[in-house]
């Protein structure tokens, strides 16, 4: 059998130590939440800038083409005012060079007039009409020029104000592509600056409101896992009503409850150690008392003989309890040795041992048929009855009420027996009700351990039964428990 001092508190400490990280465990910089948040912020800002870049570069291309059309339109309108004059070749070349075009044509109604044209009209690869376009087409054409342009020739046509005339230019896309590349570089630099500023601001905010509180909670959990009995290791919840503050408060509450559990387990371990030290000597003393009671049974005095039989039974139970006293420290009672027994004699024995005779100011009533039998372990069932009646007796002794009474009733319902222990005492306070069957926490009187009800419930549950505290309209406390038969009674 393991030493009881190794149970309870050591188990709780080992459970808390599971949370402790490996010694020397460090989170790499690339795996930290702050680094991940920073990288994600940069990525999202860049994606947002890309979404902005598409319409902006498309609009830049259209603006560049409109500027060329407007410049050429100014010269074309002047020439159009001289219907019978043809521009000299040097002047045409100067015009083409100034506008960066290879040909300029003016469209009016069904008439097309070539204003200027190079000696060798180039072959046109693409045609664009600014009066009839949509965003998707313009964006496609812009990226085609940006990615694949430089040696293409295209024509572009657009209206001249409200004059009803259109101007058409034929030009190469080298200058356009150069302007678009310059614009792209500026946008890229602007994106990098905006991404850095935005990411830094978001990172600082997230780091302050999220990362730091999580890091503090993590450090607190690690410190608590290393020394769960240290009150200073409990996390200090931050102010606020957000999710992190709520989680920190719950964590602090759980850590506080765990510390209470560790202290309670330590108390239980200390109690078990103390009991194990006195167990051997106590059994020897009880055995000697039993031998003397056997000799008393041989006396001729009838009163002595009657008392000796009760004394023998009492000492026998005490020796049995002493032999099994460490079973509670092992976290389980001995399996019940069940059999069909009469219930009333067990209740009477419990009353006699507690001194509940007719001469006391506390009445003890038993309402149990003498032929009522229960399928249970007699010694364990006696312990349940004794603990419940003893609690009632102690409550009544400390009470100044006018009527002091304890009653035990029982009845059979098919294959199960229900037993009720009722008293007229002061009742049970709310704090004791909250920890009713908890060892060291469910005691009503000062100095009590609360083990009686905890043991009673464990023994009842070992019989596959249940025990509850029932509500009463009048003063007092009423416990009811039920034990089913192993097999239905036929």
C-alpha positions as CSV (number, residue, x, y, z in Angstrom):
1,X,0.0,0.0,0.0
2,X,1.5,3.4,-0.9
3,X,2.3,5.9,1.8
4,X,-0.6,8.2,2.3
5,X,1.7,11.2,2.5
6,X,2.5,10.6,-1.2
7,X,-1.2,11.0,-2.1
8,X,-3.3,14.1,-2.5
9,X,-1.0,17.1,-2.4
10,X,1.7,15.4,-4.5
11,X,-0.9,14.4,-7.1
12,X,-2.2,17.9,-7.3
13,X,1.3,19.4,-7.6
14,X,2.1,16.9,-10.4
15,X,-1.1,17.8,-12.2
16,X,-0.2,21.5,-12.1
17,X,3.3,20.7,-13.2
18,X,1.9,19.4,-16.5
19,X,1.5,23.1,-17.5
20,X,5.2,23.8,-16.9
21,X,7.2,24.2,-20.2
22,X,10.4,22.4,-20.8
23,X,13.4,24.0,-19.2
24,X,15.1,26.3,-21.6
25,X,12.1,26.4,-23.9
26,X,12.1,29.6,-25.8
27,X,9.7,30.8,-28.5
28,X,11.6,31.6,-31.7
29,X,11.2,35.2,-33.0
30,X,9.6,33.9,-36.2
31,X,7.0,31.9,-34.2
32,X,5.9,34.7,-31.9
33,X,2.5,36.1,-32.3
34,X,3.9,39.6,-32.6
35,X,6.0,38.6,-35.6
36,X,3.0,36.8,-37.2
37,X,0.8,39.8,-36.7
38,X,3.4,42.2,-38.2
39,X,3.8,40.0,-41.3
40,X,0.1,39.6,-41.8
41,X,-0.4,43.3,-41.4
42,X,2.2,44.1,-44.1
43,X,0.7,41.5,-46.4
44,X,-2.8,42.9,-46.0
45,X,-1.7,46.4,-46.6
46,X,0.2,45.4,-49.7
47,X,-2.9,43.6,-51.0
48,X,-4.9,46.7,-50.3
49,X,-2.4,48.8,-52.2
50,X,-2.5,46.3,-55.1
51,X,-6.3,46.6,-55.3
52,X,-5.8,50.4,-55.4
53,X,-3.0,50.2,-57.9
54,X,-5.2,48.5,-60.6
55,X,-7.7,51.4,-61.1
56,X,-5.0,54.0,-60.5
57,X,-2.7,52.8,-63.2
58,X,-5.7,52.4,-65.5
59,X,-6.7,56.0,-64.9
60,X,-3.1,57.2,-65.4
61,X,-3.0,55.6,-68.8
62,X,-6.3,57.2,-69.8
63,X,-5.2,60.6,-68.6
64,X,-1.9,60.3,-70.5
65,X,-3.8,59.4,-73.7
66,X,-6.3,62.3,-73.2
67,X,-3.4,64.7,-72.8
68,X,-1.9,63.7,-76.1
69,X,-5.3,63.9,-77.8
70,X,-5.9,67.4,-76.4
71,X,-2.4,68.6,-77.6
72,X,-3.0,67.2,-81.1
73,X,-6.5,68.5,-81.2
74,X,-5.3,72.1,-80.7
75,X,-3.0,71.9,-83.8
76,X,-5.6,70.0,-85.8
77,X,-8.3,72.6,-85.3
78,X,-6.0,75.4,-86.5
79,X,-5.1,73.4,-89.7
80,X,-8.7,72.5,-90.2
81,X,-9.4,76.2,-90.5
82,X,-7.2,76.3,-93.6
83,X,-9.1,73.9,-95.9
84,X,-7.0,74.3,-99.0
85,X,-3.6,74.5,-97.4
86,X,-1.2,71.6,-97.0
87,X,1.4,71.9,-94.3
88,X,5.0,71.8,-95.5
89,X,7.0,68.7,-94.8
90,X,9.3,70.3,-92.2
91,X,6.3,71.7,-90.4
92,X,4.6,68.3,-90.4
93,X,7.7,66.7,-89.0
94,X,7.9,69.3,-86.2
95,X,4.3,68.7,-85.4
96,X,4.7,65.0,-85.2
97,X,7.8,65.4,-83.0
98,X,6.0,67.8,-80.7
99,X,3.0,65.6,-80.2
100,X,5.0,62.3,-80.2
101,X,2.8,60.8,-82.9
102,X,3.3,59.2,-86.3
103,X,0.0,60.5,-87.8
104,X,-2.9,62.8,-86.8
105,X,-6.3,62.6,-88.4
106,X,-9.5,64.6,-87.9
107,X,-12.9,63.0,-88.2
108,X,-16.0,65.2,-88.8
109,X,-19.2,63.5,-89.8
110,X,-18.3,61.1,-92.6
111,X,-15.2,63.1,-93.6
112,X,-11.7,62.2,-92.4
113,X,-8.9,64.6,-93.0
114,X,-5.3,63.6,-92.5
115,X,-3.6,66.5,-90.8
116,X,-0.1,65.2,-90.6
117,X,1.5,61.9,-91.4
118,X,5.0,60.5,-91.5
119,X,6.6,59.5,-94.8
120,X,6.1,55.8,-94.1
121,X,2.7,55.3,-92.3
122,X,3.3,52.5,-89.7
123,X,1.3,49.4,-89.3
124,X,-1.1,49.7,-86.4
125,X,-1.2,46.8,-83.9
126,X,-4.2,48.0,-81.8
127,X,-7.0,50.6,-81.9
128,X,-8.5,52.3,-78.9
129,X,-11.6,54.5,-78.8
130,X,-11.9,56.6,-75.6
131,X,-15.5,57.4,-76.2
132,X,-16.5,53.8,-76.0
133,X,-14.7,51.9,-73.3
134,X,-15.2,50.1,-69.9
135,X,-13.1,49.6,-66.8
136,X,-12.2,46.0,-67.4
137,X,-11.1,46.6,-71.0
138,X,-9.1,49.7,-70.0
139,X,-7.4,47.8,-67.1
140,X,-6.6,44.9,-69.5
141,X,-5.1,47.3,-72.0
142,X,-3.1,49.1,-69.3
143,X,-1.5,46.0,-68.0
144,X,-0.8,44.7,-71.6
145,X,1.1,47.9,-72.3
146,X,2.9,47.8,-68.9
147,X,4.0,44.2,-69.1
148,X,4.4,43.5,-72.9
149,X,4.6,47.0,-74.5
150,X,7.5,49.1,-75.8
151,X,7.6,48.3,-79.5
152,X,3.9,48.4,-80.4
153,X,2.1,50.9,-82.5
154,X,-1.5,51.8,-81.7
155,X,-4.1,54.3,-82.7
156,X,-6.3,56.2,-80.2
157,X,-9.4,58.2,-80.9
158,X,-11.5,60.5,-78.8
159,X,-13.9,63.4,-79.1
160,X,-12.9,67.1,-79.1
161,X,-15.1,68.7,-76.5
162,X,-18.6,69.4,-77.8
163,X,-17.5,70.2,-81.4
164,X,-18.8,66.9,-82.8
165,X,-15.3,66.1,-84.2
166,X,-13.0,63.3,-83.2
167,X,-9.2,63.3,-83.2
168,X,-7.2,60.2,-83.9
169,X,-3.5,59.7,-83.2
170,X,-1.2,56.9,-84.4
171,X,1.8,56.5,-82.1
172,X,4.2,54.1,-80.5
173,X,3.7,52.9,-77.0
174,X,7.3,53.3,-75.8
175,X,6.7,56.7,-74.3
176,X,3.4,55.5,-72.7
177,X,5.1,52.5,-71.2
178,X,8.0,54.6,-69.9
179,X,5.5,56.9,-68.2
180,X,3.6,54.0,-66.7
181,X,6.8,52.4,-65.4
182,X,7.7,55.7,-63.7
183,X,4.2,55.9,-62.2
184,X,4.5,52.2,-61.0
185,X,7.8,52.9,-59.2
186,X,6.3,55.9,-57.5
187,X,3.3,53.8,-56.4
188,X,5.6,51.0,-55.2
189,X,7.6,53.4,-53.1
190,X,4.4,55.0,-51.7
191,X,3.1,51.5,-50.9
192,X,6.2,50.6,-49.0
193,X,6.1,53.7,-46.9
194,X,2.3,53.4,-46.3
195,X,2.7,49.7,-45.4
196,X,5.5,50.4,-43.0
197,X,3.7,53.2,-41.2
198,X,0.4,51.3,-41.1
199,X,1.9,48.0,-40.0
200,X,3.9,49.8,-37.3
201,X,0.9,51.5,-35.9
202,X,-1.3,48.4,-36.0
203,X,1.5,46.3,-34.5
204,X,2.0,48.8,-31.6
205,X,-1.7,48.8,-30.9
206,X,-2.1,45.0,-31.1
207,X,1.1,44.4,-29.1
208,X,-0.1,46.7,-26.3
209,X,-3.8,45.5,-26.2
210,X,-3.3,41.8,-27.1
211,X,0.2,40.4,-27.2
212,X,1.5,41.9,-23.9
213,X,-1.6,40.7,-21.9
214,X,-1.3,37.2,-23.4
215,X,2.5,37.2,-22.6
216,X,1.8,38.2,-19.0
217,X,-0.8,35.4,-18.7
218,X,1.6,32.9,-20.2
219,X,4.3,33.9,-17.8
220,X,1.9,33.7,-14.9
221,X,0.8,30.2,-15.9
222,X,4.4,29.1,-16.2
223,X,5.3,30.5,-12.8
224,X,2.2,29.0,-11.3
225,X,3.0,25.6,-12.8
226,X,6.5,25.8,-11.3
227,X,5.2,26.7,-7.8
228,X,1.4,26.2,-7.5
229,X,1.4,26.8,-3.8
230,X,2.8,30.4,-4.1
231,X,-0.1,32.9,-3.8
232,X,2.1,35.5,-5.7
233,X,2.0,33.3,-8.8
234,X,-1.7,33.9,-9.4
235,X,-2.2,36.1,-12.4
236,X,-3.3,39.7,-11.7
237,X,-6.3,40.3,-14.0
238,X,-6.1,43.6,-16.0
239,X,-8.8,46.2,-15.7
240,X,-11.5,46.2,-18.4
241,X,-14.4,44.2,-19.7
242,X,-12.9,42.7,-22.9
243,X,-12.3,39.0,-23.6
244,X,-8.7,39.0,-22.3
245,X,-9.7,40.7,-19.0
246,X,-12.5,38.1,-18.6
247,X,-10.2,35.2,-19.4
248,X,-7.6,36.5,-16.9
249,X,-10.2,36.8,-14.2
250,X,-11.3,33.2,-14.9
251,X,-7.7,32.1,-14.9
252,X,-7.1,33.8,-11.5
253,X,-10.2,32.1,-10.1
254,X,-9.1,28.7,-11.3
255,X,-5.6,29.2,-9.9
256,X,-7.1,30.2,-6.6
257,X,-9.4,27.2,-6.5
258,X,-6.4,24.9,-7.4
259,X,-4.4,26.4,-4.5
260,X,-7.3,25.7,-2.1
261,X,-7.5,22.2,-3.4
262,X,-3.7,21.7,-2.9
263,X,-4.0,22.9,0.7
264,X,-7.0,20.6,1.3
265,X,-5.1,17.7,-0.2
266,X,-2.1,18.5,2.0
267,X,-4.4,18.6,5.0
268,X,-5.8,15.2,4.0
269,X,-2.3,13.8,3.5
270,X,-1.2,15.1,6.9
271,X,-4.2,13.6,8.5
272,X,-3.6,10.3,6.9
273,X,0.0,10.3,8.0
274,X,-1.0,11.1,11.5
275,X,-3.6,8.3,11.5
276,X,-1.2,5.8,10.1
277,X,1.2,6.5,13.0
278,X,-1.4,5.8,15.7
279,X,-3.2,3.0,13.9
280,X,-1.0,0.2,15.1
281,X,-1.1,1.2,18.8
282,X,-4.8,1.9,18.6
283,X,-5.5,-1.6,17.4
284,X,-3.4,-3.1,20.2
285,X,-5.3,-1.1,22.8
286,X,-8.7,-2.0,21.3
287,X,-7.7,-5.7,21.2
288,X,-6.8,-5.6,24.9
289,X,-10.1,-4.0,25.7
290,X,-11.9,-6.7,23.8
291,X,-10.2,-9.4,25.8
292,X,-11.2,-7.7,29.0
293,X,-14.8,-7.4,27.8
294,X,-14.8,-11.2,27.0
295,X,-13.9,-11.9,30.6
296,X,-16.6,-9.5,31.8
297,X,-19.1,-11.6,29.9
298,X,-18.3,-14.6,32.2
299,X,-19.3,-12.6,35.3
300,X,-22.5,-13.7,37.1
301,X,-24.0,-10.2,37.2
302,X,-26.9,-10.0,34.6
303,X,-26.4,-6.3,34.1
304,X,-22.7,-6.8,33.4
305,X,-23.5,-9.6,30.9
306,X,-26.0,-7.3,29.1
307,X,-23.5,-4.5,28.9
308,X,-20.6,-6.7,27.9
309,X,-22.4,-8.0,24.8
310,X,-22.9,-4.4,23.6
311,X,-19.4,-3.5,24.6
312,X,-18.1,-6.5,22.5
313,X,-20.0,-5.4,19.5
314,X,-18.8,-1.8,19.9
315,X,-15.2,-2.8,20.3
316,X,-15.4,-5.1,17.3
317,X,-16.6,-2.3,15.1
318,X,-13.9,0.0,16.5
319,X,-11.2,-2.6,15.7
320,X,-12.7,-3.1,12.2
321,X,-12.7,0.7,11.6
322,X,-9.1,0.9,12.8
323,X,-8.0,-1.9,10.4
324,X,-9.6,-0.1,7.5
325,X,-8.9,3.5,8.5
326,X,-6.4,4.1,5.6
327,X,-9.0,3.1,3.0
328,X,-10.2,6.7,2.8
329,X,-6.6,7.9,2.2
330,X,-6.5,5.4,-0.7
331,X,-9.4,7.4,-2.2
332,X,-11.9,4.4,-2.0
333,X,-13.7,2.4,0.6
334,X,-13.6,-1.4,0.8
335,X,-16.2,-3.0,-1.5
336,X,-19.3,-3.7,0.5
337,X,-20.0,-7.3,1.6
338,X,-23.7,-7.2,1.0
339,X,-26.4,-9.4,2.5
340,X,-30.0,-9.3,3.6
341,X,-30.1,-7.8,7.1
342,X,-32.8,-6.3,9.4
343,X,-32.6,-2.5,9.3
344,X,-34.2,-1.6,12.7
345,X,-31.5,-3.3,14.9
346,X,-28.8,-1.3,13.2
347,X,-30.6,2.0,13.9
348,X,-31.2,1.0,17.5
349,X,-27.5,0.2,18.0
350,X,-26.6,3.6,16.6
351,X,-28.9,5.3,19.1
352,X,-27.6,3.3,22.0
353,X,-23.9,4.1,21.2
354,X,-24.8,7.8,20.8
355,X,-26.6,7.7,24.2
356,X,-30.0,8.5,22.9
357,X,-32.0,6.7,25.6
358,X,-35.3,7.5,27.2
359,X,-33.6,9.5,30.0
360,X,-32.2,12.3,27.8
361,X,-33.9,15.6,26.7
362,X,-33.5,14.5,23.1
363,X,-36.1,12.1,21.8
364,X,-35.1,9.4,19.4
365,X,-38.0,7.9,17.4
366,X,-37.6,4.9,15.0
367,X,-40.4,4.2,12.6
368,X,-39.2,1.1,10.8
369,X,-41.0,-2.2,10.6
370,X,-39.1,-5.0,12.4
371,X,-39.5,-7.3,9.4
372,X,-38.0,-4.7,6.9
373,X,-34.8,-6.0,5.5
374,X,-32.2,-4.2,3.3
375,X,-29.6,-5.6,1.0
376,X,-26.4,-3.9,2.3
377,X,-23.1,-4.3,4.1
378,X,-24.1,-4.1,7.9
379,X,-20.9,-2.4,9.1
380,X,-20.9,0.2,6.3
381,X,-24.6,0.9,6.6
382,X,-24.1,1.3,10.4
383,X,-21.4,3.9,9.7
384,X,-23.8,5.8,7.5
385,X,-26.6,5.7,10.1
386,X,-24.2,6.6,12.9
387,X,-22.7,9.6,11.1
388,X,-26.1,11.0,10.1
389,X,-27.5,10.6,13.7
390,X,-24.4,11.9,15.3
391,X,-24.6,15.1,13.1
392,X,-28.2,15.6,14.2
393,X,-27.3,15.0,17.9
394,X,-24.5,17.5,17.8
395,X,-26.8,20.1,16.1
396,X,-29.4,19.6,18.8
397,X,-27.0,19.8,21.7
398,X,-25.8,23.2,20.5
399,X,-29.4,24.4,19.9
400,X,-31.7,26.1,22.4
401,X,-34.9,25.1,20.6
402,X,-38.0,24.0,22.6
403,X,-38.3,20.7,20.9
404,X,-35.3,18.4,20.4
405,X,-36.0,15.2,18.4
406,X,-34.4,12.8,16.0
407,X,-36.5,10.4,13.9
408,X,-35.4,7.6,11.6
409,X,-38.0,6.2,9.1
410,X,-37.7,3.7,6.3
411,X,-39.8,2.0,3.8
412,X,-39.5,-0.4,0.9
413,X,-40.5,0.5,-2.6
414,X,-40.2,-2.6,-4.9
415,X,-36.5,-3.5,-5.1
416,X,-35.1,-0.5,-3.1
417,X,-35.3,0.8,0.4
418,X,-35.5,4.5,1.4
419,X,-34.2,5.7,4.7
420,X,-34.9,9.2,6.2
421,X,-33.0,10.8,9.2
422,X,-34.8,13.9,10.4
423,X,-34.2,16.3,13.3
424,X,-35.6,19.5,14.7
425,X,-32.4,21.4,15.0
426,X,-31.4,24.8,13.7
427,X,-30.9,23.5,10.1
428,X,-27.9,23.8,7.9
429,X,-26.3,27.1,6.8
430,X,-26.0,28.0,3.2
431,X,-22.2,27.7,3.2
432,X,-22.4,24.2,4.5
433,X,-25.0,23.3,1.8
434,X,-22.7,24.5,-1.0
435,X,-19.9,22.1,0.2
436,X,-22.3,19.5,1.6
437,X,-20.4,16.3,0.8
438,X,-16.9,17.7,0.5
439,X,-14.2,16.6,3.0
440,X,-12.8,19.4,5.2
441,X,-15.3,21.9,3.6
442,X,-18.8,20.7,4.5
443,X,-18.6,21.0,8.3
444,X,-21.4,22.9,10.1
445,X,-19.8,23.2,13.6
446,X,-16.5,24.9,14.4
447,X,-13.6,22.4,14.5
448,X,-15.4,19.8,12.4
449,X,-13.7,18.1,9.5
450,X,-16.8,17.5,7.3
451,X,-15.7,13.9,6.8
452,X,-18.9,12.3,8.1
453,X,-21.1,13.2,5.2
454,X,-18.3,12.6,2.7
455,X,-17.8,9.1,4.0
456,X,-21.6,8.5,4.2
457,X,-22.1,9.4,0.5
458,X,-19.1,7.3,-0.6
459,X,-20.5,4.3,1.3
460,X,-24.0,4.8,-0.2
461,X,-22.7,5.2,-3.7
462,X,-20.6,2.0,-3.2
463,X,-24.1,0.3,-2.8
464,X,-25.2,2.0,-6.1
465,X,-27.5,4.2,-4.1
466,X,-27.9,8.0,-3.6
467,X,-28.2,10.4,-0.7
468,X,-29.6,14.0,-0.7
469,X,-30.5,16.8,1.7
470,X,-34.2,17.5,1.5
471,X,-35.8,20.9,1.9
472,X,-38.0,21.4,4.9
473,X,-40.8,24.0,5.7
474,X,-40.0,23.8,9.4
475,X,-36.8,23.9,11.4
476,X,-34.3,21.1,11.2
477,X,-32.4,19.0,8.7
478,X,-33.6,16.0,6.8
479,X,-31.3,13.5,4.9
480,X,-32.8,10.8,2.7
481,X,-30.8,8.0,1.1
482,X,-31.8,5.0,-1.0
483,X,-30.1,1.6,-1.5
484,X,-31.3,-0.7,-4.2
485,X,-31.2,-4.5,-3.9
486,X,-28.7,-6.4,-6.0
487,X,-31.5,-8.4,-7.6
488,X,-35.2,-7.6,-7.6
489,X,-37.1,-9.2,-4.7
490,X,-39.7,-11.8,-5.9
